[in-house]
């Protein structure tokens, strides 16, 4: 069993004997488990009397945010932003009036909470479990804000880069950001609904007094803000993607216009060379000499090209004034 045991502000390595002593004494404690192995599973089932369905959920991560009541115990799943900023970090809570059990896979928030309790040397853990749960969940929920701030900066940088030179790499970055945002939204929305029920009193937590409800409303308020930010950034990403596609399309139109102008300039030249290249005796016998060569062979082609260039510029196709 890998975990830490916190009681009375003192942190120690968790063992089954120490947990059993605290359970027997009735003193409030926090058991923080880094995953559930066979020993931890037996401890939860046999000593904490956790329902087997809850233990099964604890062993298999990837759960949706939820809160479930199992008579004397409450089971909760909460998500926060992962350190790599590409997904979410999941934590499971099993708690009653005199203990809180958390299960995670290397969640950095837990260590931060232990440091916070140690610095204050307060009796936070002597209060109902709602205080400890709030400390953990509040930091997990607030971890979304720095992640979304990075999204804001990335979106601004992408917009500026796309207007200068759109590339395929930018499009890949946009799709990756959109996938990350969808992943976060999948957990934030049900988590917001879950805390809406808790804050309104529809779902009751052990030890949730009137003061505890204020803490839950604070978490709910943060989740509302996060949900609004996610919706806003989702719209911004769609706008940036439209900007990328529009910029690429406009650049393609400019290239096609340039190629069309070049082809159009050579169209009369091809006609003239084809006409005078016909093997008729009149053309061979009567159109001869240096003057005819410069007049018909070169002059007509230069005049045709110059006329087309003048026409294109007059219509504004070459950047000049439009007709």
C-alpha positions in Angstrom: 0.0 0.0 0.0 1.5 3.3 -1.1 0.1 6.3 0.7 0.5 9.0 3.3 -1.5 9.4 6.5 -2.2 12.8 8.0 -3.7 13.2 11.5 -3.5 16.2 13.8 -1.3 18.0 11.3 1.3 15.2 11.4 2.2 13.4 8.1 3.5 9.9 8.1 3.7 6.9 5.8 0.5 4.9 5.8 0.4 1.4 7.1 -2.6 -0.8 7.8 -1.8 -0.9 11.6 -1.7 2.9 11.9 -4.9 3.3 9.9 -6.6 0.7 12.1 -5.5 2.6 15.2 -7.0 5.8 14.0 -10.2 4.1 12.9 -10.6 2.6 16.4 -9.8 5.9 18.2 -12.4 7.9 16.2 -9.9 10.7 15.6 -10.2 12.5 12.3 -7.5 11.6 9.7 -6.7 11.8 6.0 -5.5 8.7 4.1 -4.0 9.6 0.8 -3.4 6.6 -1.5 -1.4 6.6 -4.7 -3.4 4.0 -6.5 -5.1 0.9 -5.0 -3.2 -2.4 -4.8 -4.4 -5.6 -3.2 -3.6 -4.5 0.4 -5.4 -1.1 -0.1 -8.4 -2.8 -1.6 -8.7 -5.2 1.4 -8.4 -2.2 3.7 -11.2 -0.3 2.0 -13.5 -3.3 1.8 -12.9 -4.9 5.2 -11.9 -2.0 7.5 -13.6 1.1 6.0 -16.6 -0.9 4.9 -16.6 0.7 1.5 -19.2 -0.6 -1.0 -17.7 -3.0 -3.6 -19.0 -0.8 -6.4 -17.2 2.2 -5.1 -14.0 0.2 -4.7 -14.3 -1.1 -8.2 -14.6 2.5 -9.5 -11.6 3.6 -7.4 -9.5 0.8 -9.0 -10.4 1.9 -12.6 -9.7 5.5 -13.4 -11.3 7.4 -16.3 -14.5 7.9 -14.3 -16.9 10.8 -15.0 -17.2 13.4 -12.2 -19.9 12.2 -9.8 -21.0 12.0 -6.2 -22.7 8.9 -4.7 -24.1 8.2 -1.3 -23.4 4.8 0.2 -25.2 5.0 3.6 -22.5 6.0 6.0 -19.9 6.9 3.3 -19.9 9.3 0.4 -17.9 8.6 -2.8 -16.9 11.5 -5.1 -14.8 11.8 -8.3 -13.2 15.2 -9.2 -11.0 16.3 -12.1 -8.3 19.0 -12.3 -5.9 20.1 -15.0 -3.0 17.7 -15.6 0.6 19.1 -15.3 1.3 18.5 -19.0 -1.7 20.7 -19.8 -3.1 18.3 -22.4 -5.7 16.5 -20.3 -7.1 16.2 -16.8 -6.0 14.8 -13.5 -8.4 12.5 -11.6 -8.9 12.1 -7.9 -11.4 9.9 -6.0 -12.7 10.7 -2.5 -14.2 8.4 0.0 -15.2 10.2 3.2 -17.3 10.1 6.3 -17.6 12.2 9.5 -14.2 11.1 10.9 -12.0 10.3 7.9 -11.2 11.2 4.3 -9.6 8.8 1.8 -8.3 10.1 -1.4 -7.1 7.9 -4.3 -5.1 9.3 -7.3 -2.1 8.5 -9.5 0.6 11.0 -8.6 -1.6 14.1 -8.2 0.6 17.0 -7.2 -2.3 18.8 -5.5 -2.2 16.4 -2.6 1.4 17.3 -1.7 0.5 21.0 -1.9 -2.3 20.5 0.5 -0.1 18.7 2.9 2.4 21.5 2.8 -0.3 24.0 3.4 -1.5 22.2 6.4 2.0 21.8 7.7 2.9 25.5 7.3 -0.2 26.6 9.1 0.1 24.1 11.9 -3.6 24.6 12.4 -6.4 22.2 13.4 -7.9 22.2 9.9 -8.1 18.4 10.0 -9.9 18.5 13.4 -12.9 20.2 11.7 -15.4 18.3 9.6 -14.0 16.6 6.5 -15.6 19.3 4.3 -12.7 21.6 5.1 -10.1 19.1 3.8 -12.2 18.2 0.8 -12.5 21.9 0.0 -8.7 22.5 0.2 -8.1 19.7 -2.3 -10.9 20.3 -4.7 -10.4 24.1 -4.7 -6.8 23.6 -5.9 -7.8 21.0 -8.5 -10.5 23.2 -9.9 -8.3 26.3 -9.9 -5.6 24.4 -11.8 -7.8 24.9 -14.9 -7.2 28.7 -14.9 -3.5 28.7 -15.7 -4.2 26.1 -18.4 -6.9 28.3 -20.0 -4.6 31.3 -19.7 -2.1 29.5 -21.8 -4.9 28.8 -24.3 -5.6 32.5 -24.5 -1.9 33.3 -25.3 -1.6 30.4 -27.8 -4.8 31.6 -29.6 -3.4 35.2 -29.9 0.0 33.9 -31.1 -1.7 31.6 -33.7 -3.9 34.4 -35.0 -0.9 36.7 -35.5 1.1 33.9 -37.2 -1.7 32.8 -39.5 -2.2 36.4 -40.8 1.5 36.5 -41.6 2.0 33.0 -43.1 -0.6 30.1 -42.7 1.0 26.7 -42.5 -0.1 23.1 -42.0 1.7 23.0 -38.6 -0.6 25.7 -37.4 -3.7 23.7 -38.5 -2.3 20.7 -36.6 -1.9 22.8 -33.5 -5.4 24.1 -33.8 -6.8 20.6 -33.9 -4.7 19.5 -30.9 -5.9 22.5 -28.9 -9.5 21.8 -29.9 -9.2 18.2 -28.7 -7.7 19.3 -25.4 -10.5 21.8 -24.9 -13.2 19.1 -25.7 -11.5 16.8 -23.1 -11.6 19.4 -20.5 -15.2 20.4 -21.3 -16.3 16.7 -20.9 -15.3 16.8 -17.2 -16.0 20.4 -16.3 -19.6 20.4 -17.4 -20.7 17.3 -15.3 -18.4 18.6 -12.5 -20.2 21.9 -12.5 -23.6 20.2 -12.4 -22.4 18.0 -9.6 -21.4 21.0 -7.4 -24.6 22.9 -8.4 -26.5 20.1 -6.6 -24.1 20.2 -3.6 -24.2 24.0 -3.3 -28.0 24.1 -3.5 -28.3 21.3 -0.8 -29.9 18.8 -3.2 -26.9 16.5 -2.5 -25.8 16.4 1.1 -22.2 15.8 2.2 -21.2 14.5 5.6 -20.4 17.4 7.9 -21.6 20.0 5.4 -22.8 22.8 7.7 -24.0 26.2 6.5 -20.3 27.3 6.5 -19.4 24.2 4.5 -22.1 25.1 1.9 -20.3 28.4 1.4 -17.1 26.6 0.5 -19.0 24.4 -2.0 -20.7 27.5 -3.6 -17.2 29.0 -4.0 -16.1 25.9 -6.0 -19.3 26.0 -8.0 -18.7 29.7 -8.8 -15.2 28.8 -10.1 -16.5 26.0 -12.2 -19.1 28.4 -13.8 -16.3 30.7 -14.7 -14.2 27.9 -16.2 -17.2 26.6 -18.2 -17.7 30.1 -19.6 -14.0 30.4 -20.5 -14.1 27.0 -22.2 -17.1 28.0 -24.3 -15.5 31.3 -25.2 -12.2 29.6 -26.2 -14.0 27.0 -28.2 -15.7 29.8 -30.3 -12.3 31.5 -30.6 -10.7 28.4 -31.9 -13.4 28.0 -34.5 -12.9 31.6 -35.5 -9.1 31.1 -35.8 -9.6 27.9 -37.9 -12.0 29.9 -40.2 -9.3 32.6 -40.4 -6.7 30.0 -41.4 -8.9 28.5 -44.1 -9.9 31.9 -45.4 -6.3 33.1 -45.5 -5.2 30.0 -47.4 -8.1 30.4 -49.8 -7.4 34.1 -50.4 -3.7 33.3 -51.1 -4.8 30.5 -53.5 -7.1 33.0 -55.3 -4.2 35.5 -55.7 -2.0 32.8 -57.1 -4.7 31.6 -59.5 -5.3 35.2 -60.6 -1.6 35.7 -61.4 -1.5 32.4 -63.3 -4.6 33.4 -65.2 -3.2 36.8 -66.1 0.0 35.1 -67.4 -2.0 32.6 -69.5 -4.2 35.4 -70.8 -1.2 37.5 -71.9 0.2 34.5 -73.9 -3.2 33.7 -75.5 -3.0 36.4 -78.2 0.7 35.7 -78.7 0.0 32.1 -79.4 -2.7 33.1 -81.8 -0.4 35.5 -83.7 2.4 33.0 -83.9 0.0 30.3 -85.0 -1.6 32.6 -87.7 1.7 33.8 -89.2 3.2 30.3 -89.0 0.7 28.9 -91.5 2.2 27.6 -94.7 0.2 29.7 -97.2 2.0 31.1 -100.3 0.7 34.6 -99.7 2.3 34.8 -96.2 5.5 33.4 -97.5 5.8 35.4 -100.7 4.5 38.8 -99.5 5.4 39.1 -95.9 9.2 39.3 -96.0 12.0 41.6 -95.1 13.3 43.3 -92.0 10.4 45.8 -91.7 7.7 43.1 -91.9 9.6 41.0 -89.4 9.7 43.8 -86.8 6.2 44.9 -87.6 4.3 41.6 -87.7 6.8 39.2 -86.0 7.6 41.4 -83.0 5.5 44.5 -83.1 2.0 42.9 -83.1 3.0 40.6 -80.2 4.4 43.4 -78.1 1.4 45.6 -78.8 -1.0 42.7 -77.9 0.9 42.1 -74.6 1.0 45.8 -73.8 -2.7 46.2 -74.5 -3.6 43.4 -72.2 -1.4 44.7 -69.4 -3.0 48.1 -69.8 -6.5 46.5 -69.7 -5.6 44.5 -66.6 -4.2 47.5 -64.7 -7.2 49.6 -65.7 -9.5 47.0 -64.2 -7.4 46.8 -61.0 -6.3 43.3 -61.6 -2.6 44.3 -61.3 -3.0 46.7 -58.4 -3.8 49.8 -60.4 -7.0 51.8 -60.5 -10.2 49.9 -61.3 -12.4 50.9 -64.2 
